[in-house]
């Protein structure tokens, strides 16, 4: 890699890291200025941390950091080193930000509709920005990805299923109304994440026409642990033949796939499809770490 490319790579890494941190700060603001003061929780590990903080008086930031540790390790083993590092950065920023923002003014008080809508939008915006740049702010996403590889369920379905238990626990602290409001806010947040991340939920199919098909396939296999297929396609006008790569990935690998394509062949022709369901074949990912 020559110096200009190395400099570009460093700048890209720094930019993505900064965006993950910004996303975490936005999410923390949504929690501390809207949701928590109105007895509304988030889902996932953050939701469990909020419950623990309310029950036992532990600082929310410390609980977020501690409870996410096993999930970060899981992310490193199953998704990749860069994803784990960005997630550590995001989770650490979220933990620090919630502590620093604990006494920020509450921007909405009492109006349950506004609380769920505004809180969900702010939270989803922050989480979406982090995920778009290769990091996660909550470990439950990583757990859902791992389980989905061993069971015939989609990632988004498993996230919803796991959060049913989280909101059941939330009801112990915030009551049934608080649990229902938390579920609504979380649902709104997931929709905002999908908008920010451009179809975040589920899997994605990449079709890549490139002049470097062998190198592209090997890099995808080495860095993502994903297998690909190569097909011969022919231009309708020129009758020229090309090699087209087809690869299906999960939502957490999307930013890494784009990075690989940009690095190997920036001029490649790429189309991306939303995949509602994947069954059979060899979609299961091998452990590359």
Secondary structure, DSSP 8 states (H G I E B T S, - for coil): --HHHHHHHHHHHHHHHHHHHHHHHHHHHHIIIIIGGGT---SHHHHHHHHHHHHH---HHHHHHHHHHHHHHHHHHHT-HHHHHHHHHHHHHHHHHHHHTTTS--S--S-HHHHHHHHHHHHHHHHHHHHHTT--S-THHHHHHHHHTTSSS-HHHHHHHHHHHHHHHHHHHHHHHHHHHHHHHHHHHHHHHHHHHTS-SSEEEEEEE-S-HHHHHHHHHHHH----EEEEEE-TTT--EEEEEEEEEEGGGHHHHHHHHHHH-TT-EEEEEEES---STT-S-----
